[in-house]
Amino acid sequence: MNLSLKATRFVIEALEHYQQSHDQRLLQAGLSDDEISDLVNDRQYLDAIKKEFEKHREELMQPCEGVKANA
């Protein structure tokens, strides 16, 4: 994955927003069992994707080995 730290943050934020949208839809009355199941499954998938991006973000934030700051 070759996304910058800033791009990764934007993707994480977008995924969180999309998860919130799913949460709101799950609160709607009158959803069928299939709709509920689809929303729950999609939300879990979004969470898995978000965790991958969070892991990538953490890797980007790690200081590069071999790089020394000037004193």
C-alpha atoms as one frame of an Amber mdcrd trajectory, in Angstrom:
protein
   0.000   0.000   0.000   1.513   3.311  -1.026  -0.763   5.845   0.620   0.629
   8.797   2.503  -0.099   9.260   6.181  -2.584  12.025   5.360  -4.387   9.915
   2.745  -4.537   7.011   5.184  -6.094   9.254   7.834  -8.723  10.424   5.329
  -9.587   6.835   4.413  -9.937   5.866   8.087 -12.170   8.872   8.697 -14.319
   8.007   5.681 -14.669   4.413   6.835 -15.721   5.585  10.303 -18.323   7.870
   8.739 -19.623   5.005   6.605 -19.824   2.782   9.701 -21.855   5.480  11.471
 -24.173   5.572   8.464 -24.697   1.824   8.800 -25.370   2.245  12.528 -28.040
   4.857  11.779 -29.649   2.649   9.148 -29.731  -0.262  11.603 -31.826   1.895
  13.946 -34.517   2.394  11.307 -37.784   0.632  11.901 -39.137  -1.806   9.367
 -35.905  -3.303   8.085 -36.184  -6.863   6.877 -33.994  -9.587   8.344 -32.034
  -9.678   5.080 -31.403  -5.917   5.196 -30.265  -6.133   8.817 -27.983  -9.044
   8.006 -26.476  -7.206   5.030 -25.873  -4.059   7.087 -24.277  -5.978   9.944
 -22.053  -7.947   7.576 -21.058  -4.812   5.674 -20.267  -3.010   8.921 -18.034
  -5.867  10.051 -16.268  -5.794   6.694 -15.790  -2.032   7.002 -14.318  -2.555
  10.463 -11.830  -5.110   9.123 -10.773  -2.725   6.353 -10.437   0.121   8.853
  -8.188  -2.006  11.071  -5.902  -2.688   8.106  -5.638   1.034   7.419  -4.997
   1.737  11.114  -2.187  -0.819  11.032  -0.777   0.886   7.928  -1.036   4.276
   9.665   0.908   2.938  12.643   3.597   1.609  10.323   3.881   5.007   8.639
   4.239   6.692  12.006   7.152   4.466  13.081  10.488   6.248  12.834  12.622
   4.976  10.000  15.512   2.812  11.170  18.916   4.111  10.275  17.769   7.714
  10.188  19.517   9.818  12.793  18.504  13.293  13.829  21.142  15.971  13.918
  21.987  17.021  17.466
